[in-house]
Amino acid sequence: MTEAAPYGSWSSPISPRLVAEAGRRLGSAVLAGDGAVWWAEGRPVEGGRVVLMRRDPDGGIAEGTPADVNVRTRVHEYGGGAWCLHGDDAVIFCNLADQRLYRQRLGEEPRALTSEPSSPGALRYADGRVTPDGSALVCVREAHRGEAVDNEIVSVPLDGAGEPTVLASGHDFYSFPRVSPDGRQLAWTSWDHPNMPWDATELWVAPFEEPGAARRIAGGPGESIFQPEWSPDGVLHCVSDRDGWWNIQRVEGDSFVALTAEQAELAHPQWLFGGATYGFLADGSIACVRCDGGEERLGALRPGASAVEDLGLPFTSFGFPSLSVSGSRVAFAAAGPDRETAVAVYDDSDGTVEVVREASETAVDPAYASRPRAIEFPTGGGRTAHAFYYPPANPGFEAPAGELPPLIVQSHGGPTSHATPALDREFLFWTSRGIGVVDVNYGGSTGFGRSYRERLRGTWGVVDTEDCIAAARFLAKAGEADGERLAIRGGSAGGYATLCALVFHDEFATGASYYGVADAETLARDTHKFESRYLDGLIGPYPERADLYRERSPINFVEQLRAPVILFQGLEDEVVPPSQAETMVAALKRNGVPHAYLAFEGEQHGFRRSETEIRCLEAELYFYGRILGFEPADELEPVQIEGG
């Protein structure tokens, strides 16, 4: 029997603690030759520490790294590709505390492979692979030498004798160093400022013993190349968007042969190292992740076929994919609309899927799972944009007749990224309380081809914000949301869209910015190397177009802000420094705008600690209740709201 209660005031078993503590962050599953499965597991209850886990061939699961190890690299600050296998009984990983490389055999203590740098984190390593003869690790190294930051490809001897040897240098960035099965050839990608890897990358190949004789195979302006990979018989493949979509290519000499011609994406934006959206099955098929309209599916390109076959698995969200393929088996971490992220192994020989590890021991009651619905809606310039809508869902409650629910517009980070449909406890936290959520794939998002991705070129802060507003208007007009109770929230670039929407427009009643960009000019001057020229493409060259940066910075127009806002910030954030939030808060105080500000010691760009996540959700719900006029059923610690 259901109870009538206003939207937003429904009681829910999906508590902030359940959201923050019940979930393990699963990723980077890898198949070992002996049948074992390894994966990385982030643990919010341990301060976000990343542990390497192993399920042995007999089914036993155990931690593969010691309790004092946190497997994370800080190359590009975002990291990824922090570990790899060395044979079946050892792993090589980067430890967060000192950024050194270590090798650890099962049952033994880790042994350092790289020397201690002059200062912690001065030398960082990522995206490594062991050479076929097992003698060395070839990887990316980022060297911080005073004010200079140099990226290069190095070979690290695994016997612990000698220093790394530089194999490639001179470009601003490198990724995907991959050695051919016979050990004779080395392939990699590189790019230079002001490009990002989804703008223009180059594919290089060199004799492994003579890397100075490298030649550029492909790439350059207008072409993004992802994941060069050698097939088992030594043929180089990659993914390129030269036809407007990321499709799989086979390299023949200095030419590409397109293996797919999908109007879908078979690669991801390279925010992290170690991605793998495809791999080679024993029968000659290529297993791959195919993204169509923001929905990701595991598929297979069969020998001789030009179209990817959907394998019919119940997964639609692969995060930053890292497929591992061995024989007929494919390991991955993925989620679906009715299931949380799990490490799973698919066997192509019989079509079976085995779940190895789930994100939580406690499943969410399906009755509280809001099913995402893909929507398309009109936006500026006569264009169409995309989103996934999660309506309120709670079996114990219904709203009074005639009432429409509040709506949260979720703006993803990046901004070069995309939202996928999946069971997300954070979204269910809202929908189970009677608040709708729309997850917007604004212009500039990936998963819709290069032309859609480039809608944001020169228009950051305009197109993304416009599309978020259009999504809210669309749902309000359709009678699925209360047009007077619209909120917008997001982190990083999503926080920037939030602040732009609240400052430059008046559609939203309130918003929440998580480590959001408030001053684009300061970001262009002060951020880390990887993103230091990102805004050249998103806004314009700096300082030549400093006028545009000032026009697009909410901090310069805070007197226009009348909607209440709550801000969250990590005090060790190197990507968007705390000064941005602090400057925004000072301006809000001067102008008497209702606001709240929560800052967290020890948090960086993207919160990892469960206690932080719990406090943020409680504070945000309390804030919305006060501003949007509903009484949460939860017992919440009050938030100090200033200026109102």
C-alpha positions as CSV (number, residue, x, y, z in Angstrom):
1,M,0.0,0.0,0.0
2,T,1.4,3.4,-1.0
3,E,1.4,6.6,1.1
4,A,0.7,10.0,-0.4
5,A,3.5,12.4,0.3
6,P,5.0,15.4,-1.5
7,Y,7.9,14.8,-3.9
8,G,11.2,15.1,-2.2
9,S,9.8,14.0,1.2
10,W,9.6,10.3,0.5
11,S,11.6,8.1,2.9
12,S,14.0,5.8,1.2
13,P,16.3,2.9,2.3
14,I,19.0,4.3,-0.1
15,S,20.8,6.3,2.5
16,P,23.9,8.4,2.0
17,R,25.9,5.8,3.8
18,L,24.5,3.1,1.5
19,V,25.6,5.1,-1.5
20,A,29.0,5.9,-0.2
21,E,30.1,2.8,1.7
22,A,28.4,-0.1,0.0
23,G,30.1,0.3,-3.3
24,R,33.5,-0.8,-4.4
25,R,34.9,1.0,-7.4
26,L,35.7,-1.8,-9.8
27,G,37.8,-1.6,-12.9
28,S,40.7,-2.8,-15.1
29,A,39.9,-6.5,-15.1
30,V,42.8,-8.6,-16.5
31,L,42.9,-12.3,-17.4
32,A,46.0,-14.2,-16.5
33,G,47.3,-17.2,-18.5
34,D,46.6,-19.6,-15.7
35,G,42.8,-18.8,-15.6
36,A,43.0,-16.3,-12.7
37,V,41.3,-12.9,-12.9
38,W,42.8,-9.8,-11.6
39,W,41.1,-6.4,-11.1
40,A,41.5,-3.0,-9.4
41,E,39.2,-2.2,-6.5
42,G,38.8,1.3,-5.1
43,R,37.5,1.4,-1.5
44,P,35.8,4.6,-0.3
45,V,35.7,3.2,3.3
46,E,39.5,3.1,3.2
47,G,39.9,6.7,2.0
48,G,39.6,5.7,-1.7
49,R,42.6,3.3,-1.6
50,V,42.9,1.1,-4.7
51,V,43.7,-2.6,-4.1
52,L,44.6,-5.2,-6.6
53,M,42.4,-8.3,-6.2
54,R,42.8,-11.8,-7.6
55,R,40.4,-14.7,-8.1
56,D,42.5,-17.8,-8.5
57,P,41.5,-20.6,-11.0
58,D,39.8,-22.5,-8.1
59,G,37.5,-19.5,-7.3
60,G,39.2,-18.2,-4.2
61,I,39.4,-14.4,-4.0
62,A,42.2,-12.5,-2.1
63,E,43.9,-9.2,-2.1
64,G,47.0,-9.1,-4.2
65,T,48.7,-6.0,-2.7
66,P,49.6,-5.2,0.9
67,A,47.5,-3.0,3.1
68,D,49.9,-0.1,3.0
69,V,49.8,0.1,-0.9
70,N,47.5,2.4,-2.9
71,V,47.7,1.5,-6.6
72,R,47.4,4.8,-8.3
73,T,49.5,6.9,-10.7
74,R,49.5,10.6,-11.0
75,V,50.6,10.9,-14.6
76,H,48.4,13.6,-16.2
77,E,47.0,13.9,-12.6
78,Y,44.0,11.7,-13.7
79,G,46.2,8.5,-13.9
80,G,45.0,5.2,-15.1
81,G,47.1,2.3,-16.3
82,A,48.8,2.0,-12.9
83,W,49.5,-1.7,-13.0
84,C,49.9,-4.8,-15.2
85,L,50.6,-8.5,-14.9
86,H,54.1,-10.0,-15.1
87,G,53.5,-13.6,-15.9
88,D,50.8,-15.4,-13.9
89,D,52.2,-14.9,-10.4
90,A,53.3,-11.3,-10.3
91,V,52.1,-7.7,-10.7
92,I,53.9,-4.5,-11.4
93,F,52.3,-1.4,-10.0
94,C,52.7,2.3,-9.2
95,N,52.2,3.2,-5.5
96,L,50.5,6.5,-4.9
97,A,52.6,7.7,-2.0
98,D,55.9,7.8,-3.8
99,Q,54.9,7.1,-7.4
100,R,57.6,4.5,-7.7
101,L,57.2,1.2,-9.6
102,Y,57.1,-2.0,-7.7
103,R,57.1,-5.7,-8.6
104,Q,55.3,-8.2,-6.3
105,R,55.1,-11.9,-6.6
106,L,52.2,-13.7,-4.9
107,G,52.9,-14.2,-1.3
108,E,55.9,-11.9,-1.3
109,E,56.6,-8.3,-0.4
110,P,56.8,-5.7,-3.2
111,R,60.2,-4.8,-4.5
112,A,61.0,-1.4,-5.9
113,L,62.0,-1.3,-9.6
114,T,62.7,2.4,-9.8
115,S,64.9,4.5,-7.6
116,E,63.6,7.0,-5.1
117,P,63.2,10.4,-6.8
118,S,64.6,13.7,-5.4
119,S,61.1,14.5,-4.2
120,P,58.0,12.4,-3.8
121,G,56.1,12.2,-7.1
122,A,58.9,13.8,-9.2
123,L,59.0,10.7,-11.4
124,R,55.6,9.1,-12.3
125,Y,54.9,6.0,-14.3
126,A,51.8,4.7,-16.2
127,D,50.5,2.5,-19.1
128,G,53.1,-0.2,-18.8
129,R,53.5,-3.5,-20.6
130,V,56.1,-6.2,-20.0
131,T,58.2,-7.1,-23.0
132,P,57.6,-10.6,-24.5
133,D,60.9,-11.9,-23.1
134,G,59.9,-10.6,-19.6
135,S,63.0,-8.5,-19.1
136,A,61.6,-5.0,-19.1
137,L,58.6,-2.9,-18.6
138,V,57.9,-0.4,-21.3
139,C,55.8,2.5,-20.0
140,V,55.1,6.3,-20.0
141,R,57.1,8.3,-17.5
142,E,56.3,11.9,-16.4
143,A,59.3,13.7,-15.0
144,H,58.7,16.8,-12.9
145,R,62.0,18.8,-12.9
146,G,61.4,22.1,-11.3
147,E,58.9,24.1,-13.4
148,A,59.4,21.7,-16.3
149,V,57.3,18.6,-16.8
150,D,58.6,16.1,-19.4
151,N,56.7,13.1,-20.8
152,E,58.4,10.2,-22.4
153,I,58.4,6.5,-23.1
154,V,61.0,4.5,-21.1
155,S,62.1,0.9,-20.7
156,V,62.5,-0.2,-17.0
157,P,64.7,-3.2,-16.4
158,L,62.8,-5.8,-14.3
159,D,65.9,-7.3,-12.7
160,G,66.3,-4.1,-10.6
161,A,69.7,-3.4,-12.2
162,G,70.2,-0.1,-14.0
163,E,68.1,3.0,-14.6
164,P,65.2,3.3,-17.1
165,T,66.2,3.9,-20.7
166,V,64.4,6.6,-22.7
167,L,62.9,5.2,-25.9
168,A,60.9,8.2,-27.1
169,S,60.8,11.9,-26.1
170,G,60.3,15.3,-27.6
171,H,56.5,15.4,-27.9
172,D,54.4,16.9,-25.2
173,F,52.5,13.6,-24.5
174,Y,52.7,9.9,-25.0
175,S,50.5,6.9,-24.5
176,F,49.9,3.3,-25.5
177,P,53.6,2.0,-25.8
178,R,53.0,-1.5,-27.1
179,V,55.7,-4.0,-28.1
180,S,55.0,-6.5,-30.9
181,P,54.7,-10.2,-29.9
182,D,58.2,-11.0,-31.4
183,G,59.7,-8.1,-29.4
184,R,61.0,-6.4,-32.5
185,Q,58.6,-3.4,-32.9
186,L,57.3,-0.7,-30.6
187,A,54.2,1.3,-31.4
188,W,52.8,4.3,-29.5
189,T,50.7,7.4,-29.8
190,S,51.8,11.0,-29.2
191,W,50.4,14.5,-29.4
192,D,51.4,18.1,-28.7
193,H,49.9,21.2,-27.3
194,P,47.3,22.7,-27.9
195,N,45.7,19.3,-28.9
196,M,44.0,16.9,-26.5
197,P,44.2,13.2,-27.5
198,W,40.6,13.2,-28.9
199,D,41.6,16.2,-31.1
200,A,44.8,15.1,-32.9
201,T,47.1,12.2,-32.2
202,E,49.9,10.5,-34.1
203,L,50.7,6.8,-34.4
204,W,54.4,5.9,-34.5
205,V,56.3,2.7,-35.0
206,A,60.0,2.0,-34.4
207,P,62.4,-1.0,-34.2
208,F,62.5,-1.7,-30.5
209,E,66.3,-1.8,-30.5
210,E,66.5,1.3,-32.5
211,P,63.7,3.7,-31.4
212,G,65.5,6.7,-33.0
213,A,64.4,5.2,-36.4
214,A,60.7,5.8,-35.6
215,R,58.3,6.7,-38.4
216,R,54.9,8.2,-38.2
217,I,52.3,5.9,-39.6
218,A,49.2,8.1,-39.4
219,G,47.4,10.8,-37.5
220,G,47.7,14.6,-37.1
221,P,45.2,17.4,-37.3
222,G,41.6,16.2,-37.4
223,E,42.4,12.6,-36.5
224,S,42.3,10.9,-33.1
225,I,44.0,7.5,-32.8
226,F,43.3,5.3,-29.8
227,Q,44.8,2.0,-28.6
228,P,47.4,0.7,-31.0
229,E,47.5,-3.0,-30.4
230,W,49.3,-5.9,-32.0
231,S,47.3,-9.0,-32.9
232,P,48.7,-12.4,-31.8
233,D,50.2,-12.8,-35.3
234,G,52.0,-9.5,-35.1
235,V,49.7,-7.2,-37.1
236,L,49.2,-3.7,-35.8
237,H,45.7,-2.4,-35.3
238,C,44.2,0.8,-33.8
239,V,41.0,2.9,-33.6
240,S,40.8,6.1,-35.7
241,D,38.1,8.6,-36.2
242,R,39.3,9.7,-39.7
243,D,35.8,9.0,-41.1
244,G,34.1,11.0,-38.3
245,W,33.6,8.0,-36.0
246,W,36.1,5.9,-34.0
247,N,36.4,2.7,-36.0
248,I,38.9,-0.2,-35.9
249,Q,41.7,-0.1,-38.5
250,R,44.4,-2.6,-39.5
251,V,47.8,-1.2,-40.3
252,E,49.3,-2.4,-43.6
253,G,52.7,-0.7,-44.1
254,D,52.0,3.0,-43.9
255,S,48.3,2.6,-44.7
256,F,45.1,1.9,-42.8
257,V,42.5,-0.8,-43.8
258,A,39.2,0.0,-42.2
259,L,37.7,-3.1,-40.5
260,T,34.5,-1.4,-39.4
261,A,32.4,1.5,-40.8
262,E,30.1,2.0,-37.8
263,Q,28.3,5.2,-37.1
264,A,29.0,4.5,-33.5
265,E,32.1,4.9,-31.4
266,L,34.6,2.1,-30.8
267,A,36.9,4.2,-28.6
268,H,36.7,6.5,-25.6
269,P,38.2,9.9,-24.9
270,Q,41.6,9.3,-23.4
271,W,41.3,10.9,-20.0
272,L,43.0,7.9,-18.4
273,F,45.8,5.6,-19.4
274,G,45.4,1.9,-19.9
275,G,42.1,1.9,-21.9
276,A,41.3,-1.0,-24.2
277,T,38.0,-1.0,-26.1
278,Y,38.9,-4.1,-28.2
279,G,40.9,-7.3,-28.1
280,F,41.6,-10.4,-30.2
281,L,39.7,-13.6,-29.7
282,A,41.2,-17.0,-30.5
283,D,39.0,-17.6,-33.5
284,G,40.0,-14.4,-35.2
285,S,37.1,-12.3,-34.0
286,I,37.7,-8.9,-32.3
287,A,35.7,-8.3,-29.1
288,C,34.9,-4.6,-28.7
289,V,32.8,-2.1,-26.8
290,R,30.5,-0.2,-29.1
291,C,28.9,3.1,-28.0
292,D,25.7,4.1,-29.8
293,G,23.7,7.1,-28.5
294,G,25.6,7.0,-25.2
295,E,24.7,3.3,-24.6
296,E,27.7,0.9,-24.5
297,R,27.4,-2.7,-25.6
298,L,29.9,-5.6,-25.8
299,G,30.1,-6.8,-29.4
300,A,32.2,-8.9,-31.7
301,L,33.6,-8.2,-35.2
302,R,33.6,-11.6,-36.8
303,P,36.2,-12.6,-39.4
304,G,35.2,-11.1,-42.8
305,A,32.4,-9.0,-41.3
306,S,32.2,-5.2,-41.5
307,A,29.5,-4.7,-38.8
308,V,29.8,-5.4,-35.1
309,E,27.6,-8.1,-33.7
310,D,25.9,-7.2,-30.5
311,L,26.5,-10.1,-28.1
312,G,23.3,-9.4,-26.2
313,L,24.8,-8.9,-22.7
314,P,22.9,-7.0,-20.0
315,F,25.7,-4.3,-19.7
316,T,25.3,-0.8,-21.0
317,S,28.0,1.2,-19.2
318,F,31.7,0.2,-19.3
319,G,33.1,3.3,-17.7
320,F,36.6,3.8,-19.2
321,P,36.7,0.4,-20.9
322,S,39.7,-1.9,-20.3
323,L,38.9,-5.2,-22.0
324,S,41.2,-8.1,-21.4
325,V,41.0,-10.9,-23.9
326,S,42.5,-14.4,-23.7
327,G,41.4,-17.3,-25.9
328,S,37.6,-17.2,-26.0
329,R,37.3,-15.2,-22.8
330,V,36.8,-11.5,-22.3
331,A,37.1,-9.8,-18.8
332,F,35.7,-6.4,-18.1
333,A,34.0,-4.2,-15.4
334,A,30.6,-2.9,-16.5
335,A,27.1,-2.0,-15.3
336,G,23.6,-2.0,-16.7
337,P,20.2,-0.2,-16.1
338,D,19.2,-2.8,-13.5
339,R,22.6,-3.8,-12.2
340,E,25.6,-2.1,-10.5
341,T,29.1,-2.4,-11.8
342,A,30.6,-5.9,-11.7
343,V,33.7,-7.6,-12.8
344,A,32.6,-10.2,-15.3
345,V,34.0,-12.7,-17.7
346,Y,32.3,-13.5,-21.0
347,D,33.1,-16.7,-22.9
348,D,32.5,-16.4,-26.6
349,S,32.7,-20.2,-27.1
350,D,29.4,-20.7,-25.4
351,G,28.0,-17.2,-24.8
352,T,28.0,-17.5,-21.0
353,V,28.8,-14.7,-18.6
354,E,30.3,-15.2,-15.1
355,V,30.2,-12.5,-12.5
356,V,33.4,-12.5,-10.6
357,R,32.9,-9.6,-8.2
358,E,30.1,-7.2,-7.6
359,A,30.3,-3.6,-6.4
360,S,28.4,-4.4,-3.3
361,E,27.4,-7.3,-1.1
362,T,24.1,-5.7,-0.6
363,A,21.9,-5.4,-3.7
364,V,19.5,-2.5,-4.2
365,D,15.9,-3.6,-4.1
366,P,14.8,-3.5,-7.8
367,A,11.6,-1.7,-6.8
368,Y,13.6,1.4,-6.0
369,A,15.6,1.2,-9.3
370,S,14.6,4.0,-11.6
371,R,14.9,2.8,-15.2
372,P,16.7,5.3,-17.4
373,R,15.0,6.4,-20.6
374,A,16.9,7.9,-23.5
375,I,15.5,11.2,-24.7
376,E,16.3,13.5,-27.6
377,F,15.2,17.1,-27.3
378,P,15.5,20.3,-29.3
379,T,18.2,22.8,-28.4
380,G,19.9,26.0,-29.7
381,G,20.6,26.5,-33.4
382,G,17.9,24.0,-34.5
383,R,20.0,21.1,-33.2
384,T,19.1,18.0,-31.2
385,A,20.8,17.0,-28.0
386,H,20.6,13.8,-25.9
387,A,20.1,12.7,-22.3
388,F,19.0,9.8,-20.1
389,Y,16.0,10.6,-17.8
390,Y,15.5,8.8,-14.5
391,P,12.0,9.4,-13.1
392,P,11.1,9.2,-9.4
393,A,10.6,5.6,-8.2
394,N,9.6,4.4,-4.8
395,P,7.0,1.6,-4.2
396,G,5.9,3.0,-0.9
397,F,4.9,6.5,-2.0
398,E,2.9,8.5,-4.5
399,A,2.6,12.2,-4.9
400,P,-0.5,14.2,-4.2
401,A,-2.7,14.7,-7.3
402,G,-1.5,17.5,-9.5
403,E,2.0,17.8,-8.1
404,L,5.0,17.6,-10.4
405,P,8.4,16.4,-9.1
406,P,11.5,18.6,-8.7
407,L,14.1,17.8,-11.3
408,I,17.9,17.6,-11.0
409,V,19.8,18.2,-14.2
410,Q,23.1,16.3,-14.1
411,S,26.0,17.8,-16.1
412,H,28.8,15.4,-16.6
413,G,32.5,16.3,-16.2
414,G,35.1,16.4,-18.9
415,P,33.5,18.1,-20.6
416,T,34.8,15.7,-23.3
417,S,33.0,12.6,-21.8
418,H,29.6,11.1,-21.9
419,A,26.8,9.8,-19.7
420,T,25.7,6.1,-20.0
421,P,22.5,4.4,-18.7
422,A,23.3,2.4,-15.5
423,L,22.0,1.7,-12.1
424,D,23.7,4.4,-10.1
425,R,23.1,4.6,-6.4
426,E,23.7,8.3,-6.3
427,F,20.9,8.8,-8.8
428,L,18.6,6.4,-6.9
429,F,19.3,8.4,-3.8
430,W,17.4,11.3,-5.5
431,T,14.8,9.4,-7.4
432,S,13.7,7.2,-4.5
433,R,13.0,10.4,-2.6
434,G,10.7,11.7,-5.4
435,I,13.2,13.8,-7.3
436,G,13.8,13.2,-11.0
437,V,17.3,13.2,-12.6
438,V,18.2,13.9,-16.2
439,D,21.8,13.0,-17.1
440,V,22.6,15.2,-20.1
441,N,24.9,14.4,-23.0
442,Y,25.3,18.0,-24.1
443,G,26.9,19.0,-27.4
444,G,30.6,18.2,-26.9
445,S,29.9,14.8,-25.4
446,T,31.5,11.7,-26.9
447,G,29.6,8.6,-28.1
448,F,27.9,10.6,-30.9
449,G,30.7,11.0,-33.5
450,R,33.3,13.7,-34.0
451,S,31.0,16.4,-35.3
452,Y,28.8,16.2,-32.1
453,R,32.0,16.2,-30.0
454,E,33.2,19.3,-31.8
455,R,30.0,21.3,-31.1
456,L,31.8,22.5,-28.0
457,R,34.8,23.8,-29.9
458,G,35.1,27.5,-29.0
459,T,31.7,27.3,-27.2
460,W,32.4,25.9,-23.7
461,G,30.1,27.5,-21.2
462,V,27.5,28.2,-24.0
463,V,26.5,25.0,-25.8
464,D,26.8,22.7,-22.8
465,T,24.8,25.1,-20.6
466,E,22.2,25.7,-23.3
467,D,21.7,21.9,-23.7
468,C,21.3,21.4,-19.9
469,I,18.6,24.2,-19.9
470,A,16.9,22.6,-23.0
471,A,16.7,19.2,-21.3
472,A,15.0,20.8,-18.2
473,R,12.6,22.8,-20.4
474,F,11.8,19.7,-22.4
475,L,10.8,17.6,-19.4
476,A,8.9,20.5,-17.8
477,K,6.9,21.0,-21.0
478,A,6.2,17.3,-21.2
479,G,4.7,17.5,-17.7
480,E,7.4,15.3,-16.1
481,A,9.0,18.0,-14.0
482,D,8.0,21.1,-12.0
483,G,9.4,24.0,-14.0
484,E,9.6,26.1,-10.8
485,R,11.7,23.5,-9.0
486,L,14.6,22.9,-11.3
487,A,18.1,22.3,-10.0
488,I,21.4,21.7,-11.8
489,R,24.5,19.9,-10.4
490,G,27.8,18.7,-11.7
491,G,31.5,18.2,-10.9
492,S,34.5,19.8,-12.5
493,A,33.4,20.8,-16.0
494,G,29.9,19.9,-14.9
495,G,30.3,22.3,-12.0
496,Y,31.3,24.9,-14.6
497,A,28.1,24.3,-16.5
498,T,26.2,24.6,-13.2
499,L,27.7,27.9,-12.4
500,C,27.3,29.2,-15.9
501,A,23.6,28.2,-15.9
502,L,23.0,30.0,-12.5
503,V,24.9,33.1,-13.4
504,F,24.0,33.7,-17.0
505,H,20.5,32.3,-17.1
506,D,17.5,32.1,-14.7
507,E,15.8,28.8,-15.5
508,F,17.1,27.0,-12.4
509,A,16.0,27.6,-8.8
510,T,19.2,26.3,-7.3
511,G,22.3,24.3,-8.0
512,A,25.3,22.3,-6.6
513,S,28.9,22.7,-7.9
514,Y,31.4,20.0,-7.0
515,Y,35.0,21.4,-7.5
516,G,33.6,23.4,-10.5
517,V,35.4,25.9,-12.6
518,A,34.4,29.4,-11.8
519,D,37.3,31.3,-13.4
520,A,38.3,30.0,-16.9
521,E,41.2,32.4,-17.1
522,T,42.7,31.3,-13.8
523,L,42.2,27.6,-14.9
524,A,44.1,28.4,-18.2
525,R,47.0,29.9,-16.2
526,D,47.2,27.6,-13.2
527,T,46.2,24.0,-14.1
528,H,48.5,21.0,-14.7
529,K,50.3,20.3,-18.0
530,F,47.8,17.8,-19.5
531,E,45.0,20.3,-19.5
532,S,47.0,23.5,-19.7
533,R,46.0,24.1,-23.3
534,Y,42.7,22.3,-23.3
535,L,40.8,25.5,-23.2
536,D,42.4,26.7,-26.4
537,G,40.0,24.4,-28.2
538,L,37.1,24.9,-25.8
539,I,37.2,28.7,-25.6
540,G,40.1,30.1,-27.7
541,P,43.9,30.7,-27.5
542,Y,45.1,32.3,-24.3
543,P,46.1,35.1,-23.7
544,E,45.1,36.2,-27.2
545,R,41.4,35.8,-26.4
546,A,41.5,36.7,-22.8
547,D,38.3,38.7,-23.4
548,L,36.4,35.4,-24.1
549,Y,37.8,33.8,-20.9
550,R,36.5,36.7,-18.9
551,E,33.1,36.7,-20.6
552,R,32.8,33.0,-19.9
553,S,33.9,33.1,-16.2
554,P,31.0,33.1,-13.8
555,I,33.2,34.6,-11.1
556,N,33.2,37.9,-13.1
557,F,29.4,38.2,-13.1
558,V,28.5,36.9,-9.7
559,E,26.3,40.0,-9.2
560,Q,23.9,38.5,-11.7
561,L,23.5,35.3,-9.6
562,R,20.3,35.3,-7.6
563,A,19.7,31.5,-7.3
564,P,21.0,29.8,-4.2
565,V,24.0,27.5,-4.7
566,I,26.0,25.0,-2.6
567,L,29.7,24.4,-3.4
568,F,31.9,21.5,-2.5
569,Q,35.7,21.5,-2.8
570,G,38.7,19.3,-2.1
571,L,41.5,21.3,-0.6
572,E,44.2,19.2,-2.4
573,D,42.7,19.7,-5.8
574,E,45.5,20.2,-8.4
575,V,43.1,20.4,-11.4
576,V,40.7,23.1,-10.1
577,P,42.4,24.7,-7.2
578,P,40.4,25.6,-4.1
579,S,41.1,29.3,-4.8
580,Q,38.3,29.2,-7.5
581,A,35.6,28.1,-5.0
582,E,36.9,30.4,-2.3
583,T,36.8,33.4,-4.6
584,M,33.3,32.5,-5.7
585,V,32.2,32.2,-2.0
586,A,33.7,35.6,-1.2
587,A,31.8,37.1,-4.1
588,L,28.5,35.4,-3.0
589,K,29.0,36.8,0.5
590,R,29.5,40.3,-0.8
591,N,26.3,40.1,-2.9
592,G,24.1,38.5,-0.2
593,V,23.2,35.4,-2.3
594,P,22.1,32.4,-0.3
595,H,24.9,29.8,-0.4
596,A,26.8,27.1,1.5
597,Y,30.4,26.0,1.1
598,L,31.9,22.7,2.3
599,A,35.6,22.1,1.9
600,F,37.4,18.8,2.6
601,E,40.9,18.2,3.8
602,G,42.7,15.4,2.0
603,E,40.4,15.3,-1.0
604,Q,41.6,15.9,-4.6
605,H,39.8,16.3,-7.9
606,G,37.0,13.8,-7.5
607,F,36.1,12.8,-4.0
608,R,37.2,9.3,-2.9
609,R,36.4,9.1,0.8
610,S,33.1,7.6,2.0
611,E,32.8,10.2,4.8
612,T,33.1,13.0,2.3
613,E,30.5,11.5,0.0
614,I,28.1,11.0,2.9
615,R,28.4,14.5,4.1
616,C,28.0,15.9,0.6
617,L,24.8,14.0,-0.2
618,E,23.3,14.9,3.2
619,A,24.2,18.5,2.8
620,E,22.9,18.7,-0.8
621,L,19.6,17.2,0.1
622,Y,19.2,19.5,3.1
623,F,20.0,22.5,0.9
624,Y,17.5,21.5,-1.8
625,G,14.9,20.9,0.8
626,R,15.3,24.4,2.2
627,I,15.4,26.1,-1.2
628,L,12.8,24.0,-3.2
629,G,10.3,23.8,-0.3
630,F,10.1,20.2,0.7
631,E,10.9,18.5,4.0
632,P,13.3,15.5,3.6
633,A,12.3,12.4,5.6
634,D,15.9,11.9,6.6
635,E,17.5,13.1,9.8
636,L,20.1,15.5,8.4
637,E,22.9,17.5,9.9
638,P,22.0,21.1,9.1
639,V,24.1,23.1,6.7
640,Q,25.0,26.7,7.4
641,I,23.3,28.7,4.6
642,E,24.7,32.2,4.4
643,G,23.3,35.3,2.7
644,G,19.7,34.3,3.0
